[in-house]
Amino acid sequence: MSRDDDVAAVEFDREALLRTFLAEAEDALSQMEEALIALEASGENDDSLATVFRLAHSLKGNAEMFEFSQVAELAHVIEDLLERLRNRELAISGELVTLLLRALDALREMVPEAAAGSAELPPAAQGSLAALRRIATRNQLDAQPTAPPPGAPPHLFETPSPHARTLRVDREKLDRLMNLTGEISIARGRLEQMLKNPAVKRRTILESRREADLLHQELRDVVMQLRMVPIGPTFRHYLRTVRDLAQSHGKQARLVIAGEEVEVDATIIECLRDPLTHMIRNALDHGIESPAVRAARGKDPCGRVTLSACLEAGTIVIKLADNGAGLDRQRILARARAAGIVATATAMSDREVDQLLFEPGFSTAETVSDLSGRGVGLDVVRQNIEALRGSVTLTSRAGEGTEITIRLPLTLAIIDGLEVGVGEEAYIIPLDAVVEAAAFDPAKRSPTNGREVLHLHGKRLPCARLRELLDVDGTPPSRESAVVVRCAGGEAALVVDALRGEKPTVIKPLTKFFRGLPGISGSAILGDGRVAFILNVAALLPPGEPCLATSIQ
């Protein structure tokens, strides 16, 4: 090997190590952030303090290995300050934790810049370094830290930055992937030999093909498992967001997390960041009251925002609830009428009033602030969630709080779907949304409260023809079918021309021309080469209408 080859190999190794350093540094900073918030909440937490100290020490050592002196220096000063906290020479306070958090923000900015070759210390880092040094060298036992340095960038409204588009994969899954790849290659070779041999019976060839199909399906399942990641790290990013938002607006609030172990497609997690940020901002601005108001109402001065996840019937359900003031429906309705969204004489149910919050441009804020007032919020949440083939609903109780529920598919790559036909067109309904399919009997359809209802198996189901919803030309056939689907709040029936069976569906993104079409969330290429649209059932049904399956009395 030549000298040039040796140099190239060293450079390659450094690049690989640098990528590892960047990923580990981001994880370490996130863990330090969480531990500092836990330390602030408890006041005395040796485990949290030890965690922050250990991670700061590791970050300093890794930075020194790459000769990132500025990063190592700031990490060292943080380490000195944490040492004084461990020795009880300094008292834990909100101001001190804020300063340490801003130092982490500075490190988060410095690390990638250092990796890119920059040796300059950003202004925010300079301020944090100076303030930390002053506190770390004080002699008083419980000295209070100075105010945060002017110009330090607040973390308040940042959406958690996504990690590099990489995933850590269990080695056993990779081994299984390799084994399946080998088995599929063997099965293909065996099938090819059978096809070349005219003496082999057709039944034998079909059996061999079925075996290959089973291997391919298992391979698909393993690949999908590789894309699944726990939702907990995404939820924990918002611990800092809730803390900073509450403090900046004179409120007290804490984030409670449940269901951290639930796994979901990594792509969905990336798409959830903006909706969750909007929901948390709304909860802290419109929901959680000030400490004085909460105390006067007999509540804990510190409000609670709960972020939870669970699995239900092949979907992931994410809920964000607060124990704040709840919705003022009279005020919402008055603002909607003043804005011309609702006619003055129109009577509306509580559910319909709640849905007004998802209207574009709607806001109840009296003034524009850094949190609200521009009419951008829950309508963005609805648009983003429906683009993921999901649904969002809201419930509230006056004086007790508000809860927003998001339902999403577990994956955006491959789904099991039910192909249906309307005229010459083919559509895919995600199988997770399908309850059952049955023959449609027009005699069992009747108008109720201004909408069509289908009587099926002792239940009244809201009913709509897919042909009419999608404005497909032509005349319905004499025999139609009804597909009962899950939607926000219950079930409904979609009437289609034909049922064409279940099939695994590879989801293809829509082009710009088709984006924004109501009720369409993607496309798929069928076995015969035709293109079928994938339906978003929640977006197809009329907004604001209850979608409940009620028993016939």
N, C-alpha and C positions, 0 to 999 in steps of 0.2 A: 504494500500500500504506500502511495506517495505521500509526501508531506502535505500537499493540498488536500488529499483525501482525509488525512488526520485532522486538519483544521476544520473541514466540512463536518466531520463526525462530531467534533467538539461543539461546533456551533449548533448542530442539530440537537445534541443533548441539552445544551443550555436553553434552547427554545422550548423543548419539552418540559424541562424543569421550571422554566418561567411560567408556562401555562398552568402547571400544577400549583406554583406559588400564588398566582393570581386567584385561582379557584379557592385555595385554602385560606387566603387572606380575606376574601369576601365572606366565607363561612365563619371565620373567626370574628370578624367585625360584627356580623349579625348576632352571634352568640354573646359577645361582650355587651352589645346593646340590650339584649333581653335580660342578661344578668344584672346590669346596672338598674334597669327599671324595676326588677324584682327587689333589688337592694334598697331602692328608694321607697318602695311600698312597705317593706317590712321594717326598715330602720336598722335592724341588726340581722345580718344573714351571712354567716361565715362561709357557707357553701358558694353563694353567689359571688362573694368577694374573692374567694379562692379561684373560682372559674375565670373571672376577669383577669386576675393576676397571672394565671397560667397562660392564658391566651395572649396577653400582652407580651409576656416573656418569649413565647414561641414566635410571635410575629417579629419581635426585635431580632431574634437569632436568625430567622430566615432572611430578613432584610439585610443583615450584616453579611450573610453569605453571598448575596448578590451585590454587595457594596452600595446599597441604597442608604446612604448615611443619613439623609434627612428623615426618612421613614423610621430608621432605627433610633434616631435621637428623640423624636416625638414619642415613640413607643417606650423608650427608656424613662422619659420624664413622667409618663402615665404610670409606669411601673413604680417609680419613686413615690408618687402620690398614693398609690394603692397600698404600698408598704406602710405608710404612715396611718392609713385607715385600718390596716390589719393590726397595727400596734396600738390602736386607740389613741393616737396622738392627734387625730383630727376627727371631728364629728361629721357624720353623714347628714347632708342637707339637700334640699331640692336644688339650690343654686349650684352646689358642688357637682351633683349628678348631671345637671344641665351642661356645665362646663366640660365634664368628661364626655358626654354625648356629642358635644360639638367638636371635641378633639377627635372622636371616632369619625365624624363627618369629614374632618380634614384629612384623616388617614385614608378614608374611602376615596377621596379625590387624589391624594398623593400617590397611592400605590400604582394605579395604571399609568400615571404620568411618569413615575420613576421607571417603570418597565419600558416605557416608550423612549427613554433616554433623557428626560428632563431632570436637571439637578436643582432647579429653583424651588424655593419654599413658597407656596401660595400665601397671599395675605391673610386668609382665614387661619391657616396653619401657624403663621407667625404670631397672630394674636392669641391663639390657644396655647401655644408653646410658652409665651411670655407669662400668661396668667397662671398656667400650671406650675411653672417654676417658682413664681412668687408664693403660691400656696404651699408647695412642697418644701420650701426652705424656711417656713415660719416656725417659731418656737412655741406658740400658744397651743394648748391642748385641744381647744375646741374653737379654733379660729374659723370665722366664716369667710368663704371665698368672695372674691370681688365679683362685680357684675361681669357677665359675658362680654368679651371684647367687641367693640363697635364694628359693625359690618360683618360679623360672623354669620354665615348663611344658615338660616333656620331650616329645620327638617320638616317643618309643619305640613306642607301640602304636597310633598313629593310622593309620587307613586313608587312603590318599591321597584328598584331597577331590576330587570330580569337578568338572571345569570346567563353566561354564554350558552349557546344552544347545544349543550352537552348534557349527558345523563350518566350517572354512575350506575353500573349494571352489575348484578350479582354474577359471580363467576360460574355458578352452577347453571344459570340460565344460558350463559354463553356456550357452556359445554353441551347443553341440551340442543341448542340451536345448531351447533356444528354436527352433532349426531344426526339430527333430523335432515340436515342438508345432505349428508352422506347417504342416508336411507332413501331419500327421494331420488338421488342420482341412481342408486341401484334399481329402484322400482321403475324408473324411466327406461333404463337399459333393458330390463327384463321385458317391459311392455313393447319396446321397439323390436326385440327379437321375436316376440310372439306375432307381431304384425307382419314380419317378413316371412314367417313360416305359414304357408297355406294350410298345413295339416292341423294347426291349433284351432280348437273349437271356439266359436264366438262367445260362449258362456265363460270359458276360461279367460278370454281377453277382458270381458266385462268385470270379472272378479278381480283381476289384476289392476284394472283401472280404479275400481272402488278402493282397493288397498292404497293406491297412490293418492286418491282423493282424501282418505283419512289422514295420511301423513301430511298432506298439504294443509289440511284444516288444523292439525296440531301445530304445524309450523306457524300458521297465522296466529294462533292463540298465544304462542310463545313470544312472537314479535310484538303483539299487542301488550303482553305483560311487561315487556321491556320499556314501553312508553308510559306505564303507570307509575306515578310517584305519589307519596303521601302529601296531603294538602296542608299538614301542620306547619311546615316552614313558611308557606305563603301567609297563613293566618297570623303567625307570630310576628311578621313584618309590621303588622298594624298595632302592636303594643306601643311602639314609639309614636305612631301617628296619633293614636287616641290621647296619649299623654301630652304631646305637644299642642294639639288642637285645644284640649281642655284648658291647659295652662294659659295659652295665648288669649283666651276669651273669658278668663276669670271663673272657670268652672272646675269641678273635680269629677273625674271619671276614670274608670278602669275597664280593661278589656278582659272578658272571660272567654276562654276557648274550650270547645268540646269537639270530639271526633277528629283529632289530629291524625289518627292512624288511617283514615279513609283514603284510599288510593283512587286517582283519577288521571286521565290522559294529560300529559305535560302541556300539550297545546291548549287545552281548556284552561289550565291553571294560568297560563300567560294571558289568555283573553279575559280572565276574571278580575284582573288587577284594577282596571278602570272602574267597572261597576261597583266593586267593593269599596273603592276609595270614595266614590260619590255617595254611597249608602252611609258610610261612616261619617262623612262630613254632614250629611243631613241629620243623622241621629244626634250629633253633638250640637248642631246649630238650632234645629227645630224641636228636638226631643228632650235632651237633658237640660234641666233647669239649673239656675245658679244655686250655690250652696245655701244661701239665705232663703230662697223660695222653697227649696226642698225641705229644709228644716222646718219652715212654717207649715208645711203640709204633712209633717210627721214622717218624712222620708230620711234615709241616710243622706247626709250632705254630698257624699261621693256617689255619683251616678254609676250605673252599670250598663255596659254594652256587651252583649253576648253574641259570639260568632261560632256557629256550630255546623257540622256536616254529618250526614248519614246516607246510607244506601237504601233505596226503596224501589223494588220492582225494576231493577236494571238501570235506574237513574240515580244521580247524585242530587241530594237535597241540601241546599245551603240556606241557613237562616241567620239573619241579623236582627236581633231584638234589643230594644232599650227599655229601661224602666222609667222613662221620662213622663212628659205631660200628656202624651197621646195626641191625636189629631183634633183640631178645632174645625169640625165639619161645617159649621155655620159660616165661619170665616172663609173656608175653602170655596164654598158654594157662592158666597158673595163676590169673591175675587173672580171666579169663573164667569159669573154673570156680567160683571163690570168689564171683563175682557172680551165679551161676546162669544165665549166658548160654549155657554149654555144659555138658552132662552130664558127670559125672566120668569115666565109662567110654568116652566118645566119642573115637575116634581121628580125628585131623585131619591133612590134608596141609599143607605149608608155605603153599600158596596160600590154603587155607581159614583158617589161623591169621592170615595177613596181612589177610584180609577182616574179621576181628574188630575191627580198628581203626576201621572205619566204622560200628560199632554205636552207637546213641544212648546217651550216658552212659558210654561205656567210656573209661577212662583208666588208664595205668600209673604215673602220678605218685604218690609216697608222700605228699606234702603239697601243699596248695593254694598256688599262687604267682601272681604277676601273669602268668605265661606258661601255666600248665597246672594240672590237678588237679581241674577242675570237670566233666570229661567232655563238654566242648563243643569240638569241633575238626573232626576228619575226617568226622564224620557230617554236620556243616553243609556241608562241602565236597561230599559226595556229594549231599545234597539240592539244593543250589544248582545243581550241574552237571546233574543229571538233570532239573531244571526247565527247563534250556536245551536239552533233547533231546540231552544229551551223556552221556559215560561217564567213569569214573575208575578207574584200576587202580594197584596198588602192587607194586613188587618191591624186594627187599633182599638184600644179602649181608653176613653177619656180618663186622665189622671193616672193611668197605669202603664202606658207605654205603647209602642208600635213594633210590629214584626213584619219583615219583608222576607218572603220565601222564594228562592230561586230553584227551579228544577232543570237539570241539564243531563244530556246523555253522557255516558262514561267515556266515550271516545268520539273523535271526529274523523277517524281514518277509515274504519270498516264497520259496517253495521249489518245486522240481519234485518231485512226489509220485506214487506208485503207489496208485490207489484199489482197494481190495479190499472184498469183501462177505462178511459173516457173518450169515446169516439175513436180516432186513430192514434190518440196520444197514450203514452204510458207514464205512470207516476209511481213513486216508491213511498210507502208509509213506513217509518221506522217501527220495527216489530215491538219495541219497548212501549210504544204508545197504543198498540192494538190490544183490545180486550177480547173481541171475538168478531167473526164474520158470519153473516147469515143472509138468506134470501130476503129480498125486500118485498113486502106486501103493501101496496099503496092504500089498501083498505084500512091498514093499521096506523095511518098517518092522519093527524087532525090538527087544526089550528088551535093554539092555546095562548092567550095573552099576546096576540100579535105575532107569534112565531110558530113554525111547524114543530110538532111533537110526534115521535114514533113510539107506539106502544109495543114493547118487546120484553118477553119473559116477565111480565108483571111490573114493568118499570116504564116511566115516561122519560124518553130521551130527547133532548133538543136535536133537531134533524135538519140537515142541509144537503142539497145536491152538489157534489164536487163540480159538476158541469157548470152550474150557475155561479159558484164561488170563483171559478177560474175563467168564466166567460168563454167556454168552449162551444163552438158552433156545432149544429147538428141536432138530430132528434134522438132521445133516449131509446134504447131497445125495449122490447116488450118485457123482458126479464132483466131486472136489476138486482144488485146486491147492496147490503148495508154493512159497513165496517164500523163497529163500535170502538171509539178511541177515548183515551184519557185526555182530559184537558184541565185547565185551571178550575179547581173546585169540584170536579166530578167526571162525568162521561157525556159523550154526545155521539150521534150517528152520522156518518158520511155516506151518502148514496152514490154508488159508482156503477158504471156499465158492466164491468166484468172483474172477476178475481183471477189473477194469473199466477198465484203461488208465492211461497216464501223463497228467498234467495239471499246469499251473502252479497253485500253491496259495497263496492269501493267508492268512497265519496270523492268527487272531483269538485274543485272550487268553481264558482260561477264567474263568468267574464264580467267586465264592467257594464256591458249592455244589460245584463240580467240582474245585477245587484240591486237590492232595494225592492224587488218584486214581493208584494205581501204573500206570505204563505209558502215561499220557496226558499229553501236553505242550502241547496246544493244540487249537484247533478250526478248521474251515473251512466256508464256505458253498458248496455245490455249485451247478452250473448250474441244477438244477431247484428250488433253494430249500432243499433239505434240509441239515442240519448233519452234518458228519462229524468225528469225533475224529482228531487226529493222534497217531500212536503213537510212544512213546519205546522203541525196540527194546531198548536196554540195560537199562532198568528192567523190561521185561516178563519177561526171562529170570530164572530162579531165582538168587538171590545165592549167591556162593561156588562155583557150579558152573563147571567149565571149559567153554569154548565153542569147542572146537577141532575143525576138520575134519581127520580123520586118514585116511590112505590105508589101503585094505583090503589086508591081508596075504594 
